[in-house]
Amino acid sequence: MAFPRNIKDTDERYNNRETKYKFVVHAEMNAIYNATYSGTSLDGATLYVYGLPICSECAKGIIQVGIKKVVVEKSKELDNWNDSVKLSKAMFDEAGVDLIIK
């Protein structure tokens, strides 16, 4: 997770959970934004993720840019993300994105 380009990640913003999540960009979307910012197409690409499951917001971005495979290594189970993760899996199935959880 990171703050958007040119946004200061001050201690005040980063150490307050509620404030932090208003600013932060998930790693999956950050990778997508940085690739497209540099002019790189992700159509047909594979995205590798470590540590956390894919939320439904990130799943939408992954599908939209044409990523065709997502490999998640050592995904944690997070009770408060269950609905979002289930929706992500359903969207990936419908959109034809292969999801591999190791």
N, C-alpha and C positions, 0 to 999 in steps of 0.2 A: 504494500500500500504506500501511496505517496500523495503529496499535494499536487495540484495542477502546476504546470510550468509557470514560473514567475510569481507564484503565491508563496509567501513566507511561511515556513513550518516552524513557527515560534513555539516555545515551551508552553505558553498559555493556551494555544490552540491544540497542540498535540497531546498535552497531559490531561485535558478535559475530554472524556470519552464522548459526551454528547456533541461537543463542538467539533472534535476531530472527525467524526463520521459525517458531518456536514461538508467538510472540505476534502476528505480523502478520496482517492481514485483507487479502485481495486487493481491488483497487479495484472489481471487478465485484460482489463480495459486499458490500463497504462501501456501494455505491450501493443495492443491494437492501435491506440492513438499514436504512439511513437513510430510504428511501422508506416501508418498512413501519412503521418507528418513528413516522413522522409521519402514518401512516394513509392513505398513497397506494397505490392499487392499481396494479400493474404488468401486469395482465392485458391482453394485446394490445400491449404497449409495444415500442418499439425501443430497444436498448441500443447505444451507440456506445463503442468501445474504441480506444485509441491505443497503439501500441508493442509490445505483447506478445500472443501468441496466448491463447486461452481454455483454461485447464486443465480437466480433467474434474470437479474439485470445484466450480469455478465454474459449469460447464455444468449440473450437477445443480440448483444453486440457480436458475439462469436458467430452466430448464425448469419447476421447481416453482412459481415465482411467475407463470407464464403469459406471459413475454416471448416474442414471436413472431418478432422479427427482431434479429439481431446484426450490426452493421457494424464491421469491424476495419480500421483505417487503419494502413498501414505496419507490418505485423506482422513481427517478427524471427523468424528461424529459430533455435531453441534445441535442440541435439541431445538434451540431457537431458530435454526435454519432449515429444519426438516421440510416444511411446506415449500420453501423456495427451492431447495435441492430436488424435491420430487417434481416440481414444475420444470426445472431445468432438464431433468432426464426425459420428461415427456416431450418437451420442445425439441430436444436433440433427436429423439426417435422420429418425431413427425418430420423434421427438417432433413433427416438423413445424415446427421453428424454422428460418427462413431465415438462412443464414450468408453474409455478403458480405464478402470480403476484398479490399481495394483496394490 
